[in-house]
């Protein structure tokens, strides 16, 4: 397994912005986005990183960018470290886990598409029979596939939880014509991605996209269809009416709940076994999605 990168400060770099997982460098009209191996749960960054996780997340996004290259405009420039500007050029610690991208004027909306009723959508549905103002059929059970995917936007929070909002509320944040285009684009991408993942034995239960404007065109930005932005379920284990096993950090959330952590910082340490198994879930998702794109040179 690769050496963990918990922060780019480990290699003498000081990011302009540091999120829960990503370190971002502002290069003027471009950004360098580095996916570290940090992992968060319940709004806390856990003490141990998951070595190699940042590489897998980045390469899943790059794989999807490649898959949709003829249909979508993305902000991606390159993930080849030899093409990076100084002082990042050739820095091996960034290999596989970083992307040089064009800076966009970001829309501060999480464009969420749900094809199955689960997570916060399931909680909302049980309360009032709807999700983000969209009335759903009576009698749905947890994890059931919806008749049609629904678009359930959320406000984008830099800290804490995103807040689910109605489409009408979204139109107060971005212009109505843009909101309609983002909704259509998000649902179209989801449907095509679900068709692809189904062929790979994975159910794409839901996902979220981020968009911005580059050169007058709506452009997809940041991570795309990764286990940190989507719910991936193994199709051969799927059964409606219960929670599902997942190729994401739900495994870690379940562990933290099992040991009785009350979600109050600081979070407890993870065992070596949990770290290893968590990496294995991310790696299995990648291998199923992109069996022809080897990670051997990075991990």
C-alpha positions, 0 to 999 in steps of 0.5 A, a space after each residue: 500500500 502507498 504511503 499515506 498523504 495526510 496533508 500536502 504540508 508533509 511535502 513542503 506545500 502550503 495549500 490556499 484552501 484545505 477542506 475535509 479531504 482536499 487541499 487546493 492551490 490557487 494558480 490564478 486561472 487554474 487550480 491544483 486539487 490534491 486528494 489527501 488520504 484524510 477521511 471524515 465522518 459525522 463532520 469530524 476528520 478522523 485521526 488516521 488517514 486511509 493510505 491510497 484513498 485519495 488516489 482512488 477517489 481522484 482516479 475514479 473522477 478521471 475515469 468518469 471524465 474520460 468516459 463522458 468526454 464526448 458528452 460533457 464539458 469538464 474543468 479537467 486539464 491534466 493529472 500528469 505531474 510532469 505537466 504541472 507548473 513549478 513547484 508541483 512539477 514532477 512531485 511524485 507524492 502528487 502522482 495519481 491523487 491530483 488534478 490541474 483544472 481550469 478555475 470556474 465560477 462555481 454555482 453554490 449548489 449541490 446537484 443531487 440526483 436520487 434513483 433510490 430512496 435512502 439516506 436523508 431522503 428516506 428520513 424525509 420521506 418517512 416524515 412527510 411522504 416527500 423529498 425536497 418538496 417532491 411528493 413520492 408514491 405512498 408505501 415505499 420501503 427503504 432502498 427501493 428504486 424510485 419510478 424515475 430519478 428525482 433532482 433534490 438540490 442542496 445548499 453547499 456547506 463548506 463546514 457541517 451538513 449540506 441542507 436539502 432545499 426545493 427546486 424553487 428555493 434553488 431558483 432563488 440562488 441561481 437563475 431559473 433557466 440555469 437551475 433548469 439546465 442543471 437539473 436536466 444535465 444532472 438527471 441525464 448524467 445519472 441515468 447514463 452512469 447508472 446504466 454503466 454501473 449496472 453493467 459492472 455489478 454496481 447500483 448507483 443509488 444516488 449522487 451529487 454533482 457540482 457545476 460552474 461556468 467556464 467560457 460561458 458554458 456550464 461545466 462539471 467540476 470537482 469530484 464526479 461519481 466517486 464513493 465519497 459523492 455517491 452511494 454505490 451498492 453491490 448489485 448482487 447483495 441488493 434487497 429493498 426494505 433495509 439499508 445496503 452494504 456500500 462502497 464508501 465510508 458508510 463502513 466507517 460510520 457503522 464502525 463508529 456507531 458500533 463502538 458507541 461514539 456519540 459524534 462529539 469531537 474528537 473522534 476515536 481512533 480506527 483500528 488497523 483492520 478498519 483502515 485496511 478494510 475501508 481501503 479495500 472497499 474503495 479499491 473494489 469500487 474502482 476495480 469494478 468501475 474501471 477494470 481496464 485502468 490499472 492503478 499499479 503505478 500509483 499504489 
